């Protein structure tokens, strides 16, 4: 991949990790606007937010959202509560939006 494009994609993508063991559980992309008052939206696959994956029965209460820093080496970890109202729980609608991850 072209390095410049890779850096742009890296700035928009996030890593999701389990709060209990730190394991990587998925990835997602960031949606951010100044009007959101220092909050970001994370779009990811819904199964990443469930301990049992595509069964959609055991929802995770919290996850770490890791945002890559400007140096493109280090991450800032933000703990967020998973909002069940923003999760699809069907295999053919495997999408979730997490709202309210504070950037501070």
C-alpha positions as CSV (number, residue, x, y, z in Angstrom):
1,X,0.0,0.0,0.0
2,X,1.1,3.6,-0.6
3,X,2.6,4.9,2.7
4,X,0.7,8.2,2.6
5,X,-2.7,6.3,2.2
6,X,-1.7,3.8,4.9
7,X,-1.1,6.7,7.3
8,X,-4.5,8.2,6.5
9,X,-6.2,4.9,7.1
10,X,-4.3,4.4,10.3
11,X,-5.6,7.7,11.6
12,X,-9.2,6.7,11.0
13,X,-9.0,3.2,12.3
14,X,-9.2,1.9,15.9
15,X,-8.4,-1.3,17.8
16,X,-10.9,-2.8,20.2
17,X,-9.5,-4.7,23.2
18,X,-11.1,-6.7,26.0
19,X,-11.0,-4.8,29.4
20,X,-10.3,-8.0,31.4
21,X,-7.3,-9.4,29.5
22,X,-6.3,-6.8,27.0
23,X,-6.8,-9.1,24.1
24,X,-7.5,-7.6,20.7
25,X,-11.2,-8.3,19.9
26,X,-11.6,-6.3,16.7
27,X,-11.2,-3.1,14.8
28,X,-13.3,-0.3,13.6
29,X,-13.3,3.2,12.1
30,X,-13.7,6.6,13.7
31,X,-16.3,9.1,12.8
32,X,-15.7,12.5,14.3
33,X,-17.0,16.1,13.9
34,X,-16.2,19.2,16.0
35,X,-19.9,19.5,16.7
36,X,-19.8,16.3,18.6
37,X,-18.0,18.1,21.4
38,X,-14.9,16.0,21.8
39,X,-16.7,12.7,21.4
40,X,-16.1,10.2,18.7
41,X,-18.3,7.5,17.1
42,X,-16.9,4.1,16.5
43,X,-18.3,1.9,13.7
44,X,-17.4,-1.8,14.1
45,X,-18.8,-5.3,13.7
46,X,-21.3,-6.0,16.4
47,X,-19.9,-9.5,17.0
48,X,-16.8,-7.8,18.4
49,X,-18.8,-6.5,21.3
50,X,-20.0,-9.9,22.4
51,X,-18.0,-12.5,24.3
52,X,-19.7,-15.3,22.2
53,X,-19.3,-13.6,18.9
54,X,-22.0,-14.3,16.3
55,X,-24.3,-15.9,18.9
56,X,-25.0,-12.4,20.2
57,X,-26.0,-13.6,23.7
58,X,-23.2,-12.4,26.1
59,X,-22.6,-8.7,25.5
60,X,-19.4,-7.1,26.7
61,X,-20.2,-4.3,29.2
62,X,-17.0,-2.3,28.4
63,X,-14.2,-2.3,25.9
64,X,-11.0,-0.4,25.3
65,X,-10.9,1.7,22.2
66,X,-7.3,2.2,21.2
67,X,-6.7,5.3,19.0
68,X,-3.3,5.5,17.2
69,X,-1.4,8.6,18.2
70,X,0.2,11.1,15.8
71,X,3.6,9.3,16.0
72,X,1.9,6.3,14.4
73,X,3.5,4.1,17.0
74,X,1.6,4.5,20.3
75,X,-2.0,4.1,21.1
76,X,-4.2,6.0,23.6
77,X,-6.6,3.6,25.3
78,X,-10.1,4.9,26.0
79,X,-12.5,2.7,28.1
80,X,-16.1,3.0,27.0
81,X,-19.3,1.3,28.0
82,X,-21.1,-0.6,25.2
83,X,-24.5,0.7,24.5
84,X,-26.9,-2.2,23.7
85,X,-29.3,0.1,22.0
86,X,-26.7,0.7,19.2
87,X,-26.0,-3.0,18.4
88,X,-27.5,-5.2,15.8
89,X,-27.8,-8.7,17.0
90,X,-28.2,-10.6,13.8
91,X,-25.6,-12.4,11.6
92,X,-26.7,-10.6,8.5
93,X,-26.8,-7.2,10.2
94,X,-23.5,-7.4,12.0
95,X,-22.8,-3.7,12.7
96,X,-22.5,-1.6,15.8
97,X,-22.1,2.1,16.6
98,X,-20.6,3.2,19.8
99,X,-21.2,6.7,20.9
100,X,-19.8,8.9,23.5
101,X,-16.1,7.9,23.7
102,X,-14.5,10.9,25.3
103,X,-11.3,12.1,23.7
104,X,-9.9,13.8,26.9
